[in-house]
């Protein structure tokens, strides 16, 4: 938006969530609230209606979710043509990691040792450990929701089994041997199978530490072999538009293909700062103008995503620097690196003097991160002491029943994920116990999300028939012990049913870790399984008080 706005282009921004830089930039002529990515049909209707009103010259899908909308249009549709996208076959090939690897191997491009693990097929033996497990597609549709799946590292057979059980109900998985090294991206602009220009950067910092998106990167001189391989791969797909081919390069210079990113990349601010104005070139293509012959880009330009790199810094600080799988850096060097911006030796994503509201918003956000973190830790410590006192009080009430089994009520926000799973698990452990569950959400009879149903089956719990129940006065009065999932549940209980607080505690207090049990409603399958495992563990800690 900044690069196009500075060129005098009127830019519209579609916003998914408040607080993004696009909400504050001076270059947004109009801002639109964009719908959820799924289901595609109504979202696409929204986009087509918007285009009918404004007749856009260029449409840029900056995420895979919005790319899916345009992919749903016929290839000759006017709006899709103005988005400068490749063919359906090419996009689908690029989005499927296993198919990308297979094509690269056929072309003689080096790839890690790989195997495809298909849904509803017998699991093949592991390639070895550590193993890199990649969902065939990083975005999968679960129910009416588009979920993100990230690359995972399996260090043992147990890790591998857990990850595969989480993912295989929703997607095929590609398993690859782990290869050492760091990430290098080859960004390219193509026009009907012809490469117009390329750009190359090195990922100096990647988050997570075992490999992921870049939080600090630097433009590097073109490596002819990587450019040649990347171009060969994209020419085979007859690519059109932008793409980034991602590589893993070891210290000895050996390289392996990782994947293709078929849209704009997260390090785009670096590409632009180094002299490759990809958005403006896309606009020229959409207007039918020729893209000027590219000159050399600037080498050694460094760009940082401050908020993301601060998370990297904290992770690097806590990491085991002896672990060869982690891409870490000496703490002193990482700390000194932040001073480069004062010497004018690096740029920060979206920070620009000619876009003051973005600069102010980002600076305020970054400047408050550390104080907010310290304040949050102090507040958390005080709250933990208070929770412990209240928890002990609830346990004393239980013991005062002299062996009479309590009637248990389990609460969460919606009564479709955590509390019904805990109810069914507790009933399975203690069949004679009276257990109910309910939620603070006012709507009853809602079903459990599909990804939670799948995850629960791995614990031997069938949640397919679960329907939500709205919490009311009768539920509170009937219960002797009330279990909630997080502090927000407790706060809501205090507000609506204060008489129930003295017999309520957080289920997570029965394990040693944090008492907060997060809501898996918007989580990916693997994190959802972790939440259910935490509930199972907490119930194990609860049982001695109920027996």
C-alpha positions, -999 to 999 in steps of 0.1 A, spaced: 0 0 0 28 24 8 47 16 -24 16 21 -46 3 51 -27 37 69 -31 33 63 -69 0 82 -69 -23 51 -70 -56 52 -51 -55 21 -29 -84 3 -11 -76 -19 19 -97 -49 30 -91 -55 67 -96 -87 85 -89 -75 120 -85 -41 138 -50 -29 146 -32 -38 114 -9 -12 98 -34 -9 68 -59 6 92 -36 36 99 -17 42 67 -23 75 50 -23 57 16 -56 39 22 -82 58 2 -110 35 14 -110 8 40 -134 -22 39 -142 -48 65 -135 -81 49 -155 -112 57 -141 -145 70 -122 -167 45 -147 -195 47 -171 -202 33 -157 -190 0 -190 -184 -18 -204 -155 2 -169 -140 6 -165 -141 -31 -199 -125 -36 -187 -96 -13 -155 -92 -34 -174 -92 -67 -199 -66 -54 -171 -44 -42 -154 -46 -76 -187 -39 -93 -189 -7 -73 -153 5 -76 -139 -13 -108 -105 -21 -95 -75 -21 -119 -55 -45 -97 -65 -69 -69 -37 -83 -47 -45 -113 -25 -20 -109 3 -30 -142 21 -38 -177 10 -73 -172 22 -80 -144 -3 -60 -163 -30 -86 -191 -26 -114 -166 -34 -99 -156 -67 -89 -192 -74 -126 -201 -73 -133 -178 -103 -129 -190 -139 -95 -183 -153 -109 -159 -179 -130 -139 -154 -122 -102 -155 -115 -98 -118 -92 -128 -118 -73 -115 -148 -68 -82 -130 -53 -101 -101 -24 -113 -123 -26 -150 -112 -13 -182 -126 -35 -210 -139 -55 -233 -116 -31 -261 -123 -1 -240 -114 -16 -226 -82 -28 -260 -70 7 -275 -78 24 -247 -59 1 -249 -29 6 -287 -25 40 -293 -10 41 -330 -19 34 -323 -56 59 -294 -56 86 -318 -43 77 -345 -68 79 -320 -97 112 -306 -85 127 -341 -82 116 -349 -118 134 -317 -129 166 -327 -112 162 -300 -85 176 -312 -51 149 -319 -25 152 -335 10 144 -372 12 106 -372 12 75 -394 14 38 -386 11 16 -398 39 -20 -401 26 -52 -400 45 -69 -433 51 -38 -453 42 -14 -474 63 13 -452 79 47 -458 62 78 -463 84 95 -431 94 123 -418 73 143 -412 105 145 -386 133 144 -357 135 117 -356 108 100 -326 93 63 -330 89 44 -306 66 7 -305 59 2 -309 22 -15 -275 23 -8 -249 50 -45 -240 50 -73 -265 54 -110 -261 57 -124 -276 89 -162 -272 91 -169 -236 81 -134 -224 91 -101 -220 73 -74 -232 97 -37 -227 95 -13 -256 99 24 -250 105 54 -272 98 62 -294 128 94 -312 139 91 -348 151 120 -359 172 107 -393 182 81 -419 170 57 -406 197 60 -370 183 54 -383 148 23 -403 158 8 -374 177 13 -349 148 0 -373 122 -31 -382 143 -39 -345 145 -35 -337 108 -45 -367 88 -82 -363 94 -80 -330 74 -50 -333 50 -23 -354 35 11 -349 51 46 -347 36 74 -362 56 109 -350 49 143 -357 64 156 -327 84 184 -309 66 207 -283 83 210 -248 72 192 -215 70 164 -201 48 170 -183 15 141 -170 -6 141 -164 -43 114 -139 -52 104 -136 -88 80 -118 -112 68 -138 -142 47 -130 -172 32 -160 -190 61 -183 -182 88 -156 -188 108 -144 -158 110 -106 -157 132 -103 -126 144 -122 -95 155 -111 -61 172 -130 -33 173 -127 4 186 -146 34 166 -152 65 188 -139 93 162 -147 120 134 -172 116 105 -177 139 99 -204 153 136 -211 159 135 -245 141 126 -226 109 97 -205 98 89 -170 86 117 -144 86 116 -117 112 150 -102 102 163 -106 66 190 -93 43 192 -89 5 221 -110 -9 238 -113 -43 220 -136 -67 232 -172 -66 231 -184 -101 223 -220 -94 194 -212 -71 180 -186 -95 183 -212 -123 166 -239 -104 138 -216 -92 132 -203 -127 132 -238 -141 105 -248 -116 83 -218 -123 87 -220 -161 75 -256 -159 44 -243 -143 41 -215 -169 38 -191 -140 23 -157 -141 26 -131 -114 46 -131 -82 60 -161 -63 88 -170 -39 107 -202 -40 121 -211 -6 153 -230 -1 173 -244 28 211 -238 24 237 -255 45 271 -241 55 288 -260 27 265 -243 1 244 -274 -6 207 -264 -11 174 -282 -9 140 -269 -21 115 -263 7 83 -250 -10 67 -224 -33 48 -194 -19 24 -185 -47 16 -149 -35 33 -120 -19 58 -129 8 62 -116 43 96 -101 35 81 -79 7 92 -47 26 128 -58 21 122 -65 -16 108 -30 -22 135 -13 0 162 -30 -21 148 -17 -54 123 -43 -66 89 -26 -65 68 -57 -71 34 -41 -64 41 -13 -89 53 -38 -115 21 -59 -110 1 -28 -116 19 -21 -148 12 -57 -160 -25 -53 -151 -26 -20 -172 -10 -38 -201 22 -17 -198 56 -32 -201 77 -37 -170 109 -17 -173 141 -37 -177 152 -43 -141 186 -31 -130 206 -46 -102 190 -45 -68 208 -32 -37 228 -58 -18 231 -59 20 198 -41 27 185 -53 61 148 -53 71 133 -62 104 97 -69 115 101 -53 150 71 -70 167 78 -104 153 116 -101 159 110 -92 195 92 -126 199 122 -142 182 146 -124 206 127 -137 237 127 -172 222 164 -170 214 170 -158 250 153 -188 264 165 -214 239 190 -242 244 218 -229 221 234 -263 220 205 -277 201 217 -280 164 181 -278 151 175 -243 164 185 -212 144 198 -192 173 223 -164 177 245 -152 206 223 -130 228 248 -101 229 249 -100 191 211 -102 188 208 -73 213 233 -51 195 216 -58 162 187 -36 172 211 -6 172 216 -8 134 184 12 128 199 41 147 229 41 123 206 39 93 218 4 84 184 -13 85 148 -6 78 118 -16 99 87 -29 81 61 -2 75 80 24 96 82 55 74 84 92 81 59 99 52 34 76 69 33 90 104 2 73 118 16 39 110 50 49 125 33 62 157 10 32 160 39 7 155 62 26 178 36 28 206 28 -9 201 65 -19 203 74 5 231 46 -9 253 54 -45 247 81 -49 274 63 -28 301 31 -46 294 49 -79 297 64 -70 331 30 -56 343 13 -88 331 38 -110 350 33 -90 382 -5 -90 378 -3 -128 371 17 -134 402 -8 -116 424 -37 -133 407 -21 -167 411 -17 -162 449 -54 -152 451 -64 -182 430 -44 -206 452 -62 -192 483 -96 -196 468 -88 -230 454 -78 -242 489 -110 -228 503 -130 -248 477 -111 -280 485 -119 -275 522 -156 -273 513 -152 -306 494 -136 -323 524 -163 -311 547 -188 -333 528 -173 -363 546 -172 -386 516 -205 -377 500 -198 -374 462 -204 -339 450 -226 -329 420 -202 -314 395 -209 -286 370 -182 -278 344 -183 -245 326 -167 -228 296 -176 -200 273 -196 -219 247 -201 -254 261 -191 -269 227 -154 -277 232 -138 -278 267 -166 -283 292 -184 -311 273 -151 -329 267 -143 -326 304 -179 -338 313 -176 -369 292 -141 -377 304 -151 -373 341 -181 -395 336 -159 -421 320 -135 -420 349 -163 -420 376 -195 -434 361 -215 -430 393 -207 -393 397 -234 -367 387 -217 -344 362 -232 -317 340 -217 -290 318 -230 -256 305 -217 -224 289 -221 -187 292 -230 -183 255 -268 -175 254 -275 -198 224 -282 -234 232 -281 -266 211 -249 -257 192 -227 -285 180 -191 -292 186 -166 -280 159 -154 -307 136 -117 -304 145 -126 -308 182 -147 -339 175 -118 -354 156 -94 -346 184 -116 -360 211 -119 -394 193 -82 -399 198 -89 -398 235 -118 -422 232 -145 -396 236 -173 -392 211 -185 -356 210 -205 -359 178 -238 -358 196 -229 -330 220 -251 -300 221 -245 -268 241 -266 -259 271 -269 -223 283 -260 -217 320 -289 -207 343 -297 -204 379 -309 -240 383 -275 -253 371 -257 -232 398 -281 -242 425 -278 -279 418 -240 -280 418 -217 -287 448 -185 -282 428 -182 -259 398 -151 -261 375 -143 -234 350 -116 -233 323 -101 -199 326 -101 -166 345 -126 -150 321 -150 -178 329 -146 -171 366 -151 -133 360 -183 -140 341 -195 -164 369 -189 -136 395 -208 -111 374 -238 -133 366 -240 -158 394 -220 -145 424 -236 -171 446 -217 -198 427 -182 -184 432 -176 -200 466 -179 -235 452 -161 -227 419 -124 -232 410 -104 -235 378 -100 -271 365 -64 -263 356 -56 -257 393 -54 -295 396 -22 -297 376 11 -280 382 11 -258 351 -8 -226 345 -45 -229 355 -56 -214 323 -70 -239 298 -73 -221 265 -103 -223 242 -95 -245 212 -123 -231 191 -99 -213 167 -69 -236 171 -53 -259 146 -58 -297 152 -25 -302 169 -30 -274 195 -65 -287 200 -52 -321 210 -28 -304 234 -58 -286 251 -77 -319 254 -46 -336 268 -44 -308 294 -80 -313 304 -74 -350 307 -44 -344 329 -63 -320 351 -91 -345 356 -65 -370 367 -54 -345 393 -90 -339 404 -100 -375 409 -85 -380 443 -107 -352 457 -138 -369 443 -132 -406 451 
